[in-house]
Amino acid sequence: IPPTPLPTLFPPIPPSILPASPTIDVSESLPSSDPTFVAETPTDAPQSSAAPFPAPSSSVPATSNNLTDMSPTSSPPSAPSDVDSETEWVLSTIVETLDPMPYDFLSLSSDASSYQYKALKRTSEQAGVQSFSKPKLIQYWVLYCIYYATNESVWDEDGQLNRDNLFVRQSDESQPSSGSDNGSNPNASFGWKNTKGWDSYTLDPCRDGWFGVVCDEFDQVREIRLQRNGLSGNFPFREVVFLAGAGRFHIPGTGNLRVLEIFNNENLTYEGNDGSWVESLIGLQVLNYRHTNFSGGIPSLPYTLQELDCSYTKHTGPMPDNTFAGLNELVLVNLDGVSLQSTLPISLYMIPNLRFLYIRDAALTGNLAYMDNMPAIVEHAVDKNPLLTGPVFPFIGSLSTLRSFSASDCSLTGTLPSELATGGANLVQLWLHGNNLTGTIPVEYSAIEDLRILSLEDNDISGTVPIEVCLNRFDGELTSLSVDCHNYEVDCTVFFPGCCSCCGRAECGS
């Protein structure tokens, strides 16, 4: 039996943390995302005391923020000298729209080599751009900011590989091509693998479909799913906030972003490790950037978030106790492979609706006492944390929602509590192998009606497997029972041959 409970038998792990395709509907995952959800800022929503954004430039002209007004500003701002009239018109209109917001557009887009300016230029080249509404212009510009910030910087003006912008180096130096019908280039080592729609001058991202972009019925960007697509460089959160469904950066008609999945892009990070912009993505429900190069501390997160997967990134601890403060909507958190180097932050295990929590191989310290504050937990895994000590507390058996618990390869001590069977929990899976547990297997475990997997090998448990537990191997749900029976530390054969599925770590596997 593997030490990591994947895949789980009950309940299934939400698809947002498993390999997913851009066609997965988040409404089918656990927890479910209400497709009718409209994020509103509650009166008691946590507010930041200081804006983490640069103040608007004093050079930005004061203009109207009427999003239906298509007239350009009366005095267009300065731009690179080689701009054409279309680019200047788009520049003026975007400045007019963003003027009331704490975003220094002019400074960021005045450099012709910046991704902001490249996105501006590409937006101005779209067919029929003069007929675009202001929200549609912002939508194109933000999406192209993503494209140029995470793709185009890999290549220089001559189409040659620019090694200075790469985190890793590989042998294949052929430039990715978007010439195929579907825009896909799975053999490319660098650059986006699929650019369908993004490389067009005539396709609308919502009405015609761009790869990884899903919109709602109002042509607002609802989902961005660019996982495993060769993204590199800095993900432009400071521009993506204009796709937020609520909050001070919300522009009606531009975005209502609920899902952002950019996982398995190993060369992707975020600028200066400043994740403060993420907090402004009000309305975001699912954020998955596992297996990326994100580092530093976990960024501040929007209070609407329901699922977070930042596993196997370069985030490091110790985490402040308030890291997850105010995130009361969180249902799923995956911190596997993140170097916590501390106990669990109190703001995480006190989340009232948290159902799925994974902290495997994360340098977690302390003991399991925090589980007493998790009334809604369904599945919890803390495998491969050798600094996690203490007993398997009897109160764990009173967690009535708990169905799957895995704490293998830690340093747990003490005996197996009979309360795991009598406290009200109805476990389906229990992995405790690779610890320092002693004593015998409680006969009460035969009363756990739905128990399918019981993994206890590589401990100091002794005695005989109770006949009542063995009977569940033949007449009950118990399909896998593993103990240290190869040298008869635990006797599995006194009642029924084949009572145990396997004996010892070598036979049962790692």
C-alpha positions, 0 to 999 in steps of 0.5 A: 500500500503506498504511503500517499493516499492517492487515488482515494477511494472515498471521497474522490480528490477534487479534480482541481488538484489532479491532472486536469484538461482545460475542458474540466468544469469546475462545478463538477469538482469537490468542493463544487463551485456555484456557476451562478456565484457573483462575488460581492464585497461583504461589509465585514470583508477583510480590508488591507490597511495599505494598498500594495500598489504603486500610486497612479502617476501624476502624469495621467490625465484626469478623464471620465471612467464611463466604460461605454464612452468610445471617444479617446482622451482629448490629450493623448498621453505620451508613448514610444515615438514609433507608435501608429494611430491605432496604437495611440488610440488604444493607449488613450482609451485604456488610460482613460479606463484605468485612470481611477485605479491604482495602476501606473499604466503610463510608466509600465507601458512606455517602454517598447520592450515591456510586455505591457507595451507589446500587449498594447501593440498586439491589441491595436492590431486586432481586426475592427479594434476601433469598434471595441468597447472599453471593457473589450479592449482591456480584456484583450490587453490583459490576455496579451499581457499574460501571453507576452509576459510568459511566452514571447520573452523567450525569443529575441527579435530575430527569432533566436532562443534567448537563454538569459530569460530561461530558468532551465536549459534544455537541448532542443532549441527549435522555436515553438511553432503555431502553424498547425491547425490547433496551435499545438506544438507538444515537442517544443522545449520552450515557449507555449505549447498551444497558442490557438486563438492567441496568435490570431488577429481576427478571433475573439477570445470569448466568442471564437475561443482561445486555448485555455480561456473560458467566458461566461454568457456576458463575454467576461473571462471566467476561467483561465486554464493554461496548465502544462503549456510551457509558460515561463517568466513572471505571471502578470498578476498586476494586470490579471486583477482587471479580470476580477469579478468584484472589488476595486479593479473590477471592470464590468464586461471584462472579467468575472474570473473564478478559476485560474489554473497554471500548474505544471509550468515549472519555469513560471514565477511571479515578479519580485515574489510580490504576490500582493496583487493576488489578493485583489482577485475578488471572486476567484474560487480556484487557484492552482499553481502547483509545480511552478517556480513560485517562491517566498511566502504564500501570497495574500489570497482573496477571501472568495477562494475555495480551492488552493493548490500550491504544492511542490512550489518553492514556497518556504516557511515558517508561515505566519499564523495569519497566512489564511486569516479571513479565508472562510470559504476555503474547502481544499488546501494542498501544501504537499512538498512546500517547506513549512519548517513549522507547525501548522498556522492556526488560521489554516486549521481554524477554517470552518469549512475546510474539508480536504487538507494535504501537507505531505513531505512539507517539513511539518513539525509539532503534533496532531493536536490541531485536528481537534479544531477541524469539524468539517474535515473529510480527508487529511494527509500528513505523510512523510513529515518525520518531525511530526511527533506525538500520539494518534489522539483519541479525539480523532475518532470523534471527527464524524466527517473524517473518512480518510486519514494518512500519517505514514512515515512520521514519528508518531508514538503511543498505542492505537486508540480504540476511539477511532472506532467508537468515537463517531468517525466512519473511516474508509482509509487509515494509513499509519505505517512507518511510525513508532506505534506500539501495543496491539490492534484494538478489536473495536476496529472491526466495528468500523463498517466502511473501513477498506484500507488499514495500513499498520506495517513498519511499526512496533505493534505486536500480538494477534490480529483479532478474529473480528477484524479478520472476518471483515476481510472476508465478510466486510468491506476491509480489502487491505490489511497490512501489518508486520507479520513476516516474522510473526511480530503480529500473528495473521494466521492463527484464525484465517490464512490470508487474513493480512494482505501483506506482511512488512514494508518490503512486501507491502511496498513503500 
